[in-house]
C-alpha cells in the first residue's frame, strides 16, 4: 500500500476531479461515445448492454451484445476519455 502524504492526496484529488469533469462534459453525440460515457459511469459492459437495449439502441438492427460494446471500448482510443476508459478496461481483464 502506498504511504499517504498530503501532496500525494492532493494529486489524487486533482486526478479524480479531472476524470469526473471529463465524463460530465463528454458530449455523447454518437453511439460509440455514448458507450464510452456509460462505461465510464458503470465500469460494466453488461450494464452498458442492458442500458443500450432498454433505450432501444441497435447494432445494425440487432440488439446490443457484449462483444459489440467490448470491441468499441477496446478499440484504439479516439479521445482522452476513451483512452482512460480503455486503460481501465484492460487493467480489469488482466
Secondary structure, DSSP 8 states (H G I E B T S, - for coil): -----HHHHHHHHHHHHHHHHHHHT----SHHHHHHHHHHHH--HHHHHHHHHHTT-EETTEE--HHHHHHHHHS---SHHHHHHHHHHHHHH-
